[in-house]
Amino acid sequence: MEENRYQIDLLNAINEKLDIECNMYRAVIDTSTCAFLYYSFAEDSFKTLGDWNHYFRTAVQSKKDLSLLYQEIDESFLPSIKELFFIDQTDASSSEQTFKKRDSDLWIHCSANVTYDGNHRPLEKVIRFEDISKQKKQNDEMAYMAYYDYMTNMYNRNHFVQTLMEWVTRAEAESAIVSVAFIDIDDFKKINDGMGILEGDELIQAFGGFLSDLCAGDDNIICGHFDSDLFCIAIYNPSGKRSISALYDEITERNKRPYKLSREEVTISVSAGVAEYPEAAKSALELIGFAQIMMYQAKDSGKSEIRYFDTPVINQFVRSTNIEHRLKMAVANNELILHYQPQYEAGTGRLRGVEALVRWRYEGDKLMYPGEFIPIAERSNLIVDIGDWVMDKALSMLAIWQKEYDEDFNMSINISPVQFKREDFVRKILRLIEVYDINPAGIELELTETVLADDLEEAARKMEALCRHGIRFAIDDFGTGYSSLSYLSGLPVHTIKVDKTFVDSISSNEPGTIIIESIVRMVNKLGYKTVAEGVEKQEQYDYLNDIGCGYVQGFLLDRPMTDEKIDALLKKRM
């Protein structure tokens, strides 16, 4: 009896434990977001568990129900899912697949596991279904972001470059050509600033959509949106209508009509640069880079143009880029120097003063002249640092020469448009006058006509502020810009500098001789002083003296020289 009671108690304890475990597994399944399909090989029966209705409408109880279940699965995934459902036929223990339900956004991850006995006979099979729609959407979005531009739905820069690299490799093997065009909307910043950012984005989308349609339907043409208003097109083995020139013609024709935005219409033009493999470059990045350089050349040539790869242009661009890079350290490394070209009174030969001219001493004793590096400095805003250095150096020397030799000695200093437009321009000069204790009457600042024409009112305000302290102004290269004396009447201008191009015409009896005579006589009547630049021949000097030009400078009289030589010149004339 005792033995029987013990066996009964043991069985009850086991059953209780099984009930607890059964309840635990039921709770896990009932609270799971997954669904399960259980199959017993011994009983040849199915049982569905978990959140089955979230996944399927079909209740599976026997094998014949599977055919109804298959109808709920997207056809493209059926072969692999059928194989998974019957993995026991291949003696596999587990397998997994992902599929999409038919006519639904539901994505399901499916895993199957089979249990075998000691003789490797299948006992039971469990197929688990998990809703991965959210993860799939996130993954798809990440994959899209990796390859496509969110604004235009075009290839992004990375995907475009990757595809182009593959094309270049393929072209090398097939001896083919790859054309690349870099395209930029002309004056987009003005359009964007005028219409607003949202309308600017609309324009990018509209133009990008046109390019996408233009390139659609041909696997050998790709287009991408790189940034802002920059786009790129590549063609594998271009020919006929499948060429950059043909596409650009279509773009130009389309741009004759306005793009309709939500609030207004806008007409645009584009500039493009073209480079081809293997003529221009051997790599994808070089092709894009050279095409971009040629696009900038098209813009510099007046915009709304297409420019093709040209080796001299590329070489000049590379040289300019190298100059710009090295120029950034030129001031800090004390590589800039000033030379001074004397100015003389015509007829008497009296020294009026000097014009400060910057030089760049690089690679030892090599000198680079301002005509080569100043335009680059102005484009990159390095001109501000250079201009500040020139002003400081020139005024410090003027202070020395004023104190040692002549209070009336004149220092002419060229002012760049970028430098003149800065808010602190006047303040910086007045501070240097105070620091070096200079007589401001010896300072003559040279401005070009274009600086004044950009904003006449602001120019007048700054000029008058400095003139109140005794500083004088000269108009440099007169006759090459707007060449109008009318605007000078409202400005505190003291000197007109006649450009070298007119002086050169004196020797050749060109019409320029008549122009220079007219300028000098009119300027004299208005009470301005005149300085002729670039006097290199005696006949030029004599002619300028005869027509009443007050002052001259040029190689005939003196070349630009160091401050030590100017110092010696001043001592000699004392």
C-alpha positions in Angstrom: 0.0 0.0 0.0 2.7 2.4 1.0 4.5 1.7 -2.3 1.3 2.4 -4.3 0.7 5.6 -2.4 4.2 6.7 -3.1 3.8 6.0 -6.8 0.5 8.0 -6.8 2.1 11.0 -5.1 5.0 10.9 -7.5 2.6 10.8 -10.5 0.6 13.7 -9.1 3.8 15.7 -8.6 4.9 15.0 -12.1 1.5 15.9 -13.5 1.5 19.1 -11.5 4.9 20.0 -12.8 3.8 19.2 -16.3 0.7 21.4 -15.8 2.9 24.3 -14.7 5.2 23.9 -17.7 2.2 23.5 -20.0 0.6 26.6 -18.7 4.0 28.4 -19.0 4.4 27.4 -22.7 0.7 28.3 -23.4 1.3 31.7 -21.9 4.4 32.2 -23.9 2.6 31.2 -27.1 -0.6 33.2 -26.3 1.4 36.4 -25.6 3.7 35.9 -28.6 3.2 38.0 -31.7 4.3 35.0 -33.8 2.2 32.2 -35.2 3.1 28.5 -35.1 2.1 25.5 -37.3 2.7 22.2 -35.5 2.7 18.9 -37.4 2.7 15.4 -35.8 4.1 12.7 -38.2 2.6 9.9 -36.1 -0.9 11.4 -36.1 -0.5 13.1 -39.5 -2.2 16.2 -38.1 -1.7 19.9 -37.9 -2.3 22.4 -35.2 -2.1 26.2 -35.4 -0.9 28.2 -32.4 -0.2 31.8 -31.4 -1.5 34.8 -33.3 -2.5 32.8 -36.4 -5.2 35.1 -37.6 -2.8 38.0 -37.9 -0.9 36.0 -40.6 -3.4 33.8 -42.4 -7.1 33.4 -43.1 -6.8 29.7 -43.7 -7.1 27.4 -40.8 -4.7 24.5 -41.4 -5.8 21.1 -40.0 -4.7 18.7 -42.7 -2.3 18.7 -45.7 -5.1 19.5 -48.1 -5.5 22.9 -46.3 -2.0 23.8 -47.4 -3.1 24.5 -50.9 -5.4 27.2 -49.6 -2.6 28.6 -47.5 -0.3 28.8 -50.5 -2.9 31.1 -52.2 -2.2 33.7 -49.6 1.6 33.8 -50.4 3.1 35.9 -53.2 3.7 33.7 -56.2 7.4 34.6 -56.5 8.1 33.1 -53.1 6.0 29.9 -53.4 8.7 27.5 -54.6 11.0 28.3 -51.7 8.2 28.2 -49.1 6.9 24.8 -50.3 10.4 23.5 -50.0 10.6 24.9 -46.4 7.3 23.3 -45.4 8.6 19.9 -46.4 12.3 20.1 -45.4 11.9 16.6 -43.8 11.9 15.2 -47.4 15.5 16.3 -47.7 16.4 15.0 -44.2 17.2 18.6 -43.0 16.6 19.7 -39.5 15.9 23.4 -40.0 15.5 26.0 -42.6 14.3 29.6 -42.9 12.9 31.9 -45.6 11.4 35.4 -45.9 8.3 35.9 -48.0 5.6 38.5 -48.7 1.8 37.8 -48.5 -0.1 38.2 -51.7 -1.8 41.5 -52.2 -0.5 42.7 -48.8 2.3 44.8 -47.3 2.9 42.0 -44.7 6.4 40.5 -44.8 7.0 37.3 -42.9 10.1 35.5 -41.7 9.4 31.8 -41.6 11.6 29.1 -39.9 11.0 25.4 -39.8 12.4 22.8 -37.3 12.1 19.0 -37.5 12.7 16.6 -34.6 14.0 13.1 -35.5 14.2 9.9 -33.4 17.3 7.8 -32.9 16.8 6.2 -36.3 16.4 9.6 -38.0 12.7 9.2 -38.5 10.8 12.5 -38.2 8.6 12.8 -35.2 7.3 16.4 -35.3 7.7 19.6 -37.2 7.2 23.2 -36.0 7.0 26.1 -38.5 7.2 29.6 -36.9 5.9 32.8 -38.6 7.2 36.2 -37.5 5.9 39.6 -38.8 9.0 41.5 -40.0 7.2 44.2 -42.0 8.5 47.1 -39.8 12.1 45.8 -40.0 11.8 45.2 -43.7 10.5 48.8 -44.3 13.4 50.2 -42.2 15.9 48.1 -44.1 14.4 49.1 -47.4 14.5 52.8 -46.4 18.2 52.4 -45.4 19.0 50.6 -48.6 17.2 53.4 -50.6 19.1 56.1 -48.7 22.3 54.3 -49.5 21.7 54.5 -53.2 19.2 57.2 -54.0 18.8 60.9 -53.3 15.8 61.6 -51.1 14.9 64.9 -52.9 14.9 63.8 -56.5 14.8 59.9 -56.3 17.8 59.9 -58.6 21.0 58.1 -57.9 22.9 59.8 -55.1 26.6 60.6 -55.4 27.9 57.3 -53.9 25.7 55.1 -56.0 26.6 57.1 -59.2 30.3 56.9 -58.5 30.1 53.2 -57.7 28.3 52.4 -60.9 30.6 54.6 -62.9 33.6 52.8 -61.4 32.1 49.5 -62.6 31.5 51.0 -66.1 35.1 52.2 -66.3 36.4 48.7 -65.4 34.0 47.2 -68.0 35.1 49.7 -70.6 38.7 48.8 -70.1 38.0 45.2 -70.8 35.7 46.0 -73.8 37.7 48.9 -75.2 34.7 51.1 -74.8 34.1 54.8 -74.1 32.4 56.3 -71.1 31.1 59.9 -71.3 30.5 61.9 -68.1 28.7 65.3 -68.0 28.7 67.5 -64.9 25.6 69.8 -65.0 24.9 72.9 -62.9 21.9 75.2 -63.0 23.0 78.8 -63.7 22.5 81.4 -61.0 20.6 78.9 -58.8 21.6 80.8 -55.7 19.9 83.9 -57.0 16.8 81.9 -57.9 16.9 80.1 -54.5 17.3 83.4 -52.6 14.7 85.2 -54.6 12.0 82.5 -54.5 12.8 80.8 -51.2 14.2 77.4 -50.2 11.0 75.5 -50.7 10.5 76.7 -54.3 14.2 76.2 -54.9 13.8 72.5 -53.8 10.8 72.3 -56.1 12.9 73.5 -59.0 15.6 70.9 -58.2 12.9 68.2 -58.1 11.4 69.4 -61.4 14.7 69.5 -63.2 15.8 66.3 -61.7 12.6 64.6 -62.8 13.1 65.8 -66.3 16.7 64.4 -66.3 15.4 61.1 -65.0 12.8 60.8 -67.7 15.4 61.8 -70.3 17.7 59.0 -69.2 15.1 56.4 -68.5 14.7 53.2 -70.5 18.4 52.7 -71.3 20.6 50.7 -69.0 23.7 52.3 -70.5 22.7 55.8 -69.2 22.7 56.9 -65.6 22.0 60.2 -64.0 22.5 61.3 -60.4 21.9 64.3 -58.1 25.2 65.2 -56.4 24.3 68.2 -54.3 22.1 71.3 -54.4 21.9 72.2 -58.1 24.6 69.8 -59.3 23.8 66.8 -61.4 25.8 64.2 -63.3 25.1 62.0 -66.3 27.1 59.1 -67.6 26.8 57.2 -70.9 28.4 53.9 -71.7 29.6 53.7 -75.3 27.8 56.9 -76.4 26.7 57.3 -80.1 24.1 59.3 -82.0 21.2 60.3 -79.8 22.8 58.4 -77.0 25.5 61.1 -76.6 26.1 63.9 -74.1 25.8 66.5 -76.9 22.4 65.1 -78.0 21.1 65.0 -74.4 22.4 68.6 -73.8 20.5 69.8 -76.8 17.3 68.2 -75.4 18.0 69.8 -72.0 18.5 73.2 -73.7 15.3 72.8 -75.7 13.4 71.9 -72.6 14.8 74.9 -70.7 13.2 77.2 -73.2 9.9 76.5 -71.4 9.4 77.5 -67.8 9.2 75.0 -65.0 5.9 75.2 -63.2 6.3 75.3 -59.4 3.5 75.5 -56.8 3.5 79.3 -56.7 5.2 80.5 -59.8 7.0 79.6 -63.0 10.8 79.9 -63.6 13.0 79.6 -66.6 16.5 78.3 -66.2 19.7 77.6 -68.2 22.4 75.1 -67.3 26.1 74.9 -67.9 27.8 71.5 -68.5 31.3 70.1 -68.6 32.2 66.8 -70.3 35.0 64.3 -69.9 35.4 60.9 -71.5 37.2 57.6 -70.6 39.8 56.9 -71.7 40.8 60.2 -73.4 40.5 62.4 -70.3 41.0 60.1 -67.4 41.4 56.5 -66.3 39.3 56.5 -63.2 35.7 57.4 -62.3 36.6 60.1 -59.8 39.0 61.7 -62.3 36.3 61.7 -65.0 33.9 63.4 -62.6 36.5 65.9 -61.5 37.6 66.9 -65.0 33.9 67.2 -66.1 33.4 69.5 -63.1 36.4 71.6 -64.1 35.1 72.0 -67.6 31.6 72.9 -66.2 33.3 75.8 -64.3 35.0 76.9 -67.5 31.6 77.0 -69.2 30.3 79.2 -66.4 33.3 81.5 -66.7 32.6 81.7 -70.5 29.2 83.2 -70.0 27.1 80.3 -68.7 24.4 78.3 -70.7 27.3 76.5 -72.4 28.8 73.0 -72.7 32.5 72.6 -72.6 34.5 69.5 -73.5 37.7 68.2 -71.9 40.7 70.3 -72.9 44.1 69.4 -71.5 45.5 73.0 -71.3 42.4 74.1 -69.4 42.8 71.2 -67.0 46.5 71.9 -66.5 45.8 75.6 -65.8 43.0 74.6 -63.3 45.3 72.2 -61.5 48.0 74.9 -61.4 45.5 77.4 -60.0 44.4 74.9 -57.4 48.0 74.3 -56.4 48.6 78.0 -56.2 45.6 78.5 -54.0 46.6 75.7 -51.7 50.1 77.1 -51.2 48.9 80.7 -51.1 47.0 79.9 -47.9 50.3 79.7 -46.1 52.2 82.4 -47.9 51.4 85.1 -45.4 52.1 83.0 -42.4 55.4 81.8 -43.9 56.5 85.3 -44.7 56.7 84.5 -48.5 55.2 87.8 -49.6 57.3 90.8 -50.4 56.6 94.3 -51.6 58.3 96.1 -54.4 57.8 99.8 -55.1 57.6 101.5 -58.5 58.5 105.2 -58.5 56.1 107.7 -60.0 57.6 110.9 -61.5 56.3 114.3 -62.5 56.4 114.5 -66.2 58.7 117.2 -67.5 60.6 117.9 -64.2 61.4 114.3 -63.2 60.5 115.1 -59.6 59.8 112.0 -57.5 56.1 112.0 -56.5 56.1 108.7 -54.6 55.8 105.0 -55.2 53.2 102.4 -55.9 53.4 99.3 -53.7 53.3 96.1 -55.7 53.1 92.7 -54.0 55.2 89.7 -55.1 55.2 86.1 -54.0 58.6 84.6 -53.3 58.2 80.9 -53.6 60.5 77.9 -54.0 63.5 79.8 -52.9 64.1 83.0 -54.9 61.4 82.5 -57.6 59.0 85.4 -57.9 55.3 85.1 -58.9 53.7 88.4 -60.0 50.3 89.5 -58.8 48.6 89.0 -62.2 48.9 85.3 -61.7 48.0 84.8 -58.0 45.8 87.8 -57.1 42.8 86.7 -59.2 43.0 83.3 -57.5 43.3 85.0 -54.1 40.2 87.1 -54.9 38.1 84.0 -55.8 39.0 82.2 -52.6 38.8 85.2 -50.2 42.6 84.8 -49.4 42.8 88.4 -50.8 41.7 89.7 -47.4 44.7 88.4 -45.6 47.0 89.4 -48.4 45.5 92.9 -48.6 45.8 93.3 -44.9 49.5 92.3 -45.1 50.2 94.7 -48.0 48.5 97.6 -46.2 50.4 97.0 -43.0 53.8 96.6 -44.8 53.3 99.6 -47.1 52.2 101.9 -44.3 55.0 100.8 -42.0 57.5 101.7 -44.8 55.7 105.0 -45.5 56.0 106.0 -41.9 59.8 105.5 -42.1 60.2 107.4 -45.3 58.0 110.3 -44.1 60.0 110.7 -41.0 63.4 110.4 -42.6 63.0 112.1 -45.9 59.9 113.9 -47.0 56.6 114.5 -45.4 55.0 114.9 -48.9 56.1 111.4 -50.1 53.2 109.5 -51.6 52.4 105.8 -51.2 49.9 104.3 -53.7 48.3 101.1 -52.5 46.0 98.9 -54.7 42.8 97.9 -52.9 40.9 94.7 -54.1 37.1 94.8 -54.4 36.8 92.1 -51.8 38.9 94.0 -49.3 37.1 97.4 -50.0 33.7 95.9 -49.4 34.4 94.5 -45.9 32.8 96.4 -43.1 36.0 96.8 -41.2 38.0 98.3 -44.1 37.9 101.9 -42.9 38.6 100.9 -39.3 41.7 98.8 -40.1 43.3 101.7 -42.1 42.7 104.3 -39.4 44.1 101.9 -36.8 47.3 101.5 -38.9 47.7 105.3 -39.3 47.5 105.6 -35.5 49.9 102.7 -34.9 52.6 103.9 -37.3 52.0 107.6 -36.7 51.6 108.4 -40.4 50.6 111.7 -42.1 47.5 110.4 -43.9 48.1 112.9 -46.8 50.8 110.6 -48.0 48.4 107.7 -48.6 46.7 107.2 -51.9 44.4 104.2 -52.2 43.8 102.9 -55.8 40.3 101.5 -56.7 39.1 100.2 -60.0 36.0 101.5 -61.7 34.2 98.2 -61.2 34.5 98.6 -57.4 32.7 101.9 -57.5 30.0 100.7 -60.0 29.0 97.8 -57.8 27.7 100.0 -55.0 28.3 103.7 -55.6 26.6 104.9 -52.4 28.5 102.5 -50.1 31.8 103.3 -51.9 31.2 107.0 -51.5 30.5 106.6 -47.8 33.8 104.7 -47.1 35.8 107.1 -49.3 34.5 110.2 -47.6 35.1 108.7 -44.1 38.8 108.2 -45.0 39.1 111.5 -46.9 38.1 113.3 -43.7 41.4 112.1 -42.3 43.4 113.3 -45.3 43.6 110.1 -47.3 43.4 110.4 -51.1 41.9 108.1 -53.7 42.9 107.2 -57.3 40.9 105.4 -59.9 43.1 102.7 -61.3 43.0 101.4 -64.9 40.8 104.2 -66.0 39.3 103.6 -69.5 39.1 99.8 -69.3 35.9 99.6 -67.2 32.8 101.8 -67.3 34.9 104.8 -68.4 32.5 107.4 -67.2 33.6 110.6 -65.7 30.0 111.4 -64.6 30.0 109.2 -61.5 33.3 110.7 -60.4 31.7 114.1 -59.7 30.0 112.7 -56.6 33.1 110.9 -55.2 36.2 112.2 -53.4 38.6 111.2 -56.2 41.9 113.0 -56.5 43.9 111.1 -59.2 43.1 109.2 -62.4 45.5 106.5 -63.6 45.5 105.9 -67.3 45.7 102.2 -68.2 48.8 100.8 -69.9 46.8 99.6 -72.9 46.2 103.2 -73.9 49.9 104.1 -73.3 50.9 101.2 -75.6 48.8 102.7 -78.4 50.9 105.8 -78.5 53.7 104.2 -80.4 51.4 102.6 -83.0 49.3 105.6 -83.9 46.2 103.6 -83.0 42.8 105.2 -82.2 43.8 104.8 -78.5 46.0 107.8 -78.9 43.0 110.0 -79.5 41.3 108.4 -76.5 44.2 109.0 -74.1 44.5 112.6 -75.2 40.8 113.1 -74.6 41.0 111.5 -71.2 44.0 113.5 -70.0 42.6 116.9 -71.2 39.1 116.2 -69.7 40.6 115.0 -66.4 42.8 118.0 -66.2 39.8 120.3 -66.7 38.0 118.6 -63.9 40.9 119.2 -61.6 42.1 115.7 -61.1 45.8 114.6 -61.3 46.7 112.1 -64.0 49.2 109.3 -63.8 50.0 107.2 -66.9 51.1 103.6 -66.2 53.4 101.4 -68.3 55.6 104.1 -69.9 58.3 102.1 -71.6 59.5 104.3 -74.5 60.7 107.8 -74.8 58.2 108.8 -77.5 55.4 107.7 -75.0 56.9 109.9 -72.3 57.3 112.9 -74.7 53.7 112.5 -76.0 52.2 112.3 -72.4 54.2 115.3 -71.4 53.0 117.3 -74.4 49.3 116.6 -73.8 49.6 117.6 -70.2 49.7 114.3 -68.3 50.9 115.2 -64.8 52.8 112.1 -63.7 54.2 108.9 -65.2 55.5 105.5 -64.1 57.0 102.7 -66.1 60.1 100.8 -67.0 61.5 103.7 -69.0 62.0 105.6 -65.7 62.3 102.8 -63.1 61.3 99.2 -62.6 59.6 98.1 -59.3 62.3 97.8 -56.7 62.9 96.8 -53.1 62.5 99.1 -50.1 66.3 99.3 -49.8 66.7 100.6 -53.3 63.9 103.2 -52.7 65.7 104.2 -49.6 68.9 104.7 -51.5 66.9 106.7 -54.2 65.5 109.0 -51.5 68.8 109.6 -50.0 70.3 110.5 -53.4 67.6 113.0 -54.0 67.9 114.8 -50.7 
